[in-house]
Amino acid sequence: MKHLFRIYILLFMLTSDFKMFADDGPGDGSDDGDIEGDDDPAVPINGKILFLLVSGILFAFYQYRMHRKTSAQK
């Protein structure tokens, strides 16, 4: 039951995150259809994807080793 509750909380957080950052709806743009206006240009993340991938793999490996170490002690 506790495992199911954790899955429910995870799914709730993921879906609420999408809802919070979703499009604000019609009427937020200007008359010419430009919804961005004079905002700063978007920052490209192409240079950071490799760094994020490597750090994610290292974090998963670290968590796996910690899980194996704690399960071996029990």
HELIX and SHEET records of a PDB file:
HELIX    1   1 LYS A    2  MET A   20  1                                  19    
HELIX    2   2 ASN A   46  LYS A   48  5                                   3    
HELIX    3   3 ILE A   49  GLN A   73  1                                  25    
END                                                                             
